[in-house]
Amino acid sequence: DTEVTQTPKHLVMGMTNKKSLKCEQHMGHRAMYWYKQKAKKPPELMFVYSYEKLSINESVPSRFSPECPNSSLLNLHLHALQPEDSALYLCASSQVIWTGRSPLHFGNGTRLTVT
Amino acid sequence: SQQGEEDPQALSIQEGENATMNCSYKTSINNLQWYRQNSGRGLVHLILIRSNEREKHSGRLRVTLDTSKKSSSLLITASRAADTASYFCATETNTGNQFYFGTGTSLTVIP
C-alpha cells in the first residue's frame, strides 16, 4: 500500500465535463507533484508545488488547473479535456522539492478516460 | 524532454537468473535513482546513487554509476516472478535543478 492516496482510481468523463482528481499525503512532505503517464512511456511532469506554492508548470494546457489547499492535499481540476488527455495521472510527494534529499513517493494514480 | 535512455526496452528471463538494465543520460547530474512500476500502479523508489559514488547495494539490487560515460546499470540478482515490472532510471541534473525519468525497461521474470 502507498502512503500517497489518490482518488478516484478510475474516471471516465466527456469532453464537456468538469471533474477533479484528488491526492493526499500525511508524511509531512512539503513538495507535491502531478505527473501524466501514457501507456509504455515514462511519467511526464506537469506541475510541482513547494510549500503550497506553484513552483513549476511544465507548459500544461489551461484545461488542467492544479490547486494545493494545504500541505497535505493536492487537486487537479479538469475541464474541456480532449481524448488525447486519456492517461494515468500520478501524484507524488517528497520531503522537499526535487529528490536529491528525498525520493519521490507516488500514489497509484487515477486512470482517466476522456470520451 | 527525457534525460535518460534505457536499454533494453524489454527483457525476459527465467526465475533465478540475473537481470541487468542500463541507463544513459545526457547532462551532468547530482544523483541518479531507480524506480519500479508494477502494471497500472504508481512508481516505487528502489535506490539512489550520488554523483560521487560508483556502486551501491540494496538487498538483491546493485547499482553502478559511471559519470565519465554518463551511464548507470541496475542489476537484480536471483530474480523472482514478483520482480516483473517496468524499471525507470531518473536523474536530477545539476544545472537548473531538473528531474527526468528515463524511457524504462520492461522486465518479465518467467516462473
Contacts between the chains, C-beta under 8 A, distances in Angstrom:
chain1	res1	chain2	res2	distance
A	2	B	42	5.8
A	4	B	42	7.3
A	40	B	104	7.7
A	40	B	106	7.6
A	41	B	103	7.8
A	41	B	104	7.7
A	42	B	2	6.3
A	42	B	88	5.6
A	42	B	101	3.8
A	42	B	102	6.3
A	42	B	103	6.0
A	42	B	104	5.5
A	43	B	43	7.0
A	43	B	88	7.9
A	43	B	101	5.5
A	45	B	99	7.4
A	88	B	40	7.4
A	90	B	42	5.7
A	90	B	43	7.3
A	92	B	42	7.7
A	92	B	43	7.7
A	97	B	97	8.0
A	98	B	92	5.9
A	98	B	97	5.9
A	98	B	99	5.5
A	99	B	31	7.6
A	99	B	33	6.6
A	99	B	48	7.6
A	99	B	90	7.6
A	99	B	92	6.1
A	99	B	99	6.2
A	100	B	30	5.0
A	100	B	31	5.4
A	100	B	92	5.2
A	103	B	33	6.3
A	103	B	45	3.6
A	103	B	48	6.3
A	104	B	35	7.7
A	104	B	43	7.2
A	104	B	45	6.4
A	105	B	45	7.3
A	106	B	42	3.3
A	106	B	43	4.6
A	106	B	44	7.1
A	107	B	42	5.2
A	108	B	40	7.8
A	108	B	41	5.1
A	108	B	42	4.6
A	109	B	40	7.7
A	109	B	41	7.2
A	109	B	42	5.6
A	111	B	40	7.3
